[in-house]
Amino acid sequence: MALQIRRGLAADRTSITPAVGEIIFITDTNQIYVGDGTTPGGNPVVLTTSGNVTIGNITVNSPGTLNMGGNVLTSALVGILANLTTTSGDIVSLFANAATQATVLNTLTANAATQSTELSTLTANAATQSTELSTLTANAATQATTLTTLTANAATQANDLTTLYSNAAAQADSLIVLNSLASSHISNLAALTNNAASQATSIDSINANVGAYQTYANANAATQSISIDSVNANVGAYQTYANANAASQAVSLITLDANLGVLVGNLATLDANVGAELYTMGNYQNWTSNVTTISSALDQLALRVKNLGG
């Protein structure tokens, strides 16, 4: 590391009093001063043209003698001062280097000022960044809490999704069963439709048969009405005949009564057949009423005949 001594500008030199033997270097004039402890700014070091070095009232002669205020010092002190004279060139070189270093120092000082400004800026930026870092830390904590909540919600939603998948699978199985039942119902509906068509055909056939039976019954009713009138006429004749021939007629009446029973049985069979066919079409009551009327008339006729015979 280079040796550095006290230095400054010429205008500032007299504002200080260097200590005894303290060397100062003036950077703007390249002069050297040595302090004696009392002289403000120190005493200048002057190298004369004769080779002598003067420091205040001290003169070092080139032959090696020392004159201080007109007094010559001892040879030992002269030797010391001679060595000092020998090294004076080195001191001058040191002062020159000091001047160069002073320039460098000024540059460094200017750089230091710039760096100080930059440091202030960096400090301000650091404060701002510290605030931002605090905000980011707080945001990170908030986001961590939010992330924890989201993780919990995700777990809950995963469980809900598992339940939904399970329900979907169960509903899919139910849908398969429903599709199977629907297919079965469709088959049954098709069968019912076919049966309905067959039954419609059967109903048409029954209607045709009922129409034929109705025509037949109407014809028989007309015939039976004529027969009843004939029977009534015969009854009148039989009544006259019976009154005359009661004993003979008793046997005949028994036979007539049997015949009338057979006729009544035949009429009952006809009534049952006609009723069975007409019941399907809702006409049973009408035809039963007509047959009942015929049967009642025949029963009354039989009763009259019986009473006449008795």
ZIBELCOR-V40183 format. One record per pair of residues at least 6 apart in sequence whose C-alpha atoms are under 8 Angstrom apart, sorted by sequence separation. I is the first residue (numbers start at 1). J is the second residue. D is the distance in whole Angstrom. If there is no record, write none. Layout:
i=<I/I>
j=<J/J>
d=<D/D>
This chain:
i=<18/25/26/35/36/47/48/53/54/60/61/66/67/242/278/279/25/26/35/36/46/47/52/53/59/60/65/66/242/277/24/25/33/34/35/45/46/52/53/58/59/65/241/242/276/23/24/33/34/45/46/52/58/59/275/278/23/24/33/34/45/51/52/58/65/274/23/24/33/34/44/45/51/57/58/66/22/23/32/33/43/44/50/57/66/275/13/21/22/31/32/43/65/274/275/20/21/22/31/64/20/21/64/66/8/10/18/19/20/6/7/8/9/10/18/19/20/64/65/271/5/6/7/8/9/10/17/18/19/24/64/5/6/7/8/9/10/18/19/5/7/8/17/18/271/17/18/34/60/17/18/60/17/18/16/17/18/267/15/16/17/60/14/15/13/14/268/13/14/267/264/53/264/260/260/257/257/257/253/253/253/217/250/249/250/213/32/246/31/30/30/239/242/210/242/209/210/30/232/239/25/224/228/235/27/28/206/210/27/25/26/25/207/27/3/7/5/4/7>
j=<24/31/32/41/42/53/54/59/60/66/67/72/73/248/284/285/32/33/42/43/53/54/59/60/66/67/72/73/249/284/32/33/41/42/43/53/54/60/61/66/67/73/249/250/284/32/33/42/43/54/55/61/67/68/284/287/33/34/43/44/55/61/62/68/75/284/34/35/44/45/55/56/62/68/69/77/34/35/44/45/55/56/62/69/78/287/26/34/35/44/45/56/78/287/288/34/35/36/45/78/35/36/79/81/24/26/34/35/36/23/24/25/26/27/35/36/37/81/82/288/23/24/25/26/27/28/35/36/37/42/82/24/25/26/27/28/29/37/38/25/27/28/37/38/291/38/39/55/81/39/40/82/40/41/40/41/42/291/40/41/42/85/40/41/40/41/295/41/42/295/295/85/298/298/302/302/305/306/305/306/309/274/309/309/310/274/95/309/95/95/96/305/308/277/309/277/278/99/301/308/95/294/298/305/98/99/277/281/99/98/99/99/281/102/94/98/98/98/102>
d=<8/6/6/7/6/5/8/6/6/5/7/5/7/8/5/8/5/8/4/7/6/6/7/5/6/6/7/6/5/8/6/6/7/5/6/7/5/5/7/8/5/7/8/8/8/7/5/5/5/6/7/5/6/6/5/8/6/6/5/6/5/7/5/5/8/8/4/8/4/7/6/7/6/6/7/8/6/6/6/6/6/6/8/6/5/7/8/6/5/7/6/5/5/7/6/8/5/8/8/6/5/6/7/7/8/6/7/5/4/7/5/7/5/7/4/6/5/8/8/7/7/5/5/5/6/7/7/7/4/8/5/6/6/6/6/6/7/6/8/7/7/8/6/8/6/6/8/8/7/6/7/7/4/6/6/5/6/8/7/6/6/7/5/7/8/4/8/5/8/7/7/7/7/8/7/7/8/7/7/7/6/8/6/7/7/7/7/7/8/7/7/8/7/6/7/8/6/7/8/6/6/8/8/7/8/8/8/8/5/8/8/8/7/7/8/8/8/7/8>
